[in-house]
Amino acid sequence: MDFTKKDIIWLIGIVASLSVTWGMWSERLNAVERKADSVAKMQQDIAVIKEKIIQMDDRVMWIEEFLIKTVDY
């Protein structure tokens, strides 16, 4: 089987298209991984914020109870 210039050009075209496709898929996969990491970071931040709000609510309740008990009308 002899390879002609046409065969080599076709082969180069196929290899190039496979390389471009591989590169695009890997780039998209990296983008999805970055988004997943940022979503996980946001979830952690939300959990911290939620905990701080709960702590603040507890403090406000304590202060409110203290003020109600100690108020002189």
N, C-alpha and C positions, 0 to 999 in steps of 0.2 A: 504494500500500500504506500503510495507516494503522496507526500503532502505538497500541495501547490500553495502559491501565495494567497489564493482565495481561502483555502482551508486555514491557513495561519491567521489571516485577518478575522475569520469567523471565530476561531478559537480565542484570540485576543479579546474580541468583543464579548464573548460569553464570560470569560474570566473577569473582565472589567465590570460587566454588569453584576456578576455575583459579588465582587468586592464592594461595589457601591451599595448593593442591597444589604450585605452583611454590616457595613459601616452604618447605614441608616438604622437598621434594627438595633444594633448595639447602642447607638446614640439615643434612640427612643427608650430603650430599656434603662439606660443611665438616668434619663429625665424622669422616668416613672419612679426609680429608686430614690432620687432626690426629693420628689414630691412626697413619697411615703415617709421619708425621714423628716421632712418639714411638718407633715401632719402629725407624726408621733411627737415631735417637739411641741407643737401647739397643744396636743392633748396633755402633755406634762405641764405646760404653762397653765392651762385651764384648771387642772387638778390643784396646782399650787394656789391659784387665785381663789378657787372655791374654798379651799381650806382656810385661807386668810379671811375671807368673808364670813365664814362660820365662826371663826375666832372673834372677829369684830362684833358679830351679832351677839355672841355670848357676853362680851364686855359691855355692850350697850344694854343688854338685859340686866346685868348686874348693877350698872350705874342707875338705870331706871328704877329698879327695885329699891336701891339705896335711897334715891331721892324721894320716892313715894313714902318710904318708912320714916324719913327724917324731916319731911316738910312740916312746917308749922303754919297753919292757916290763920 
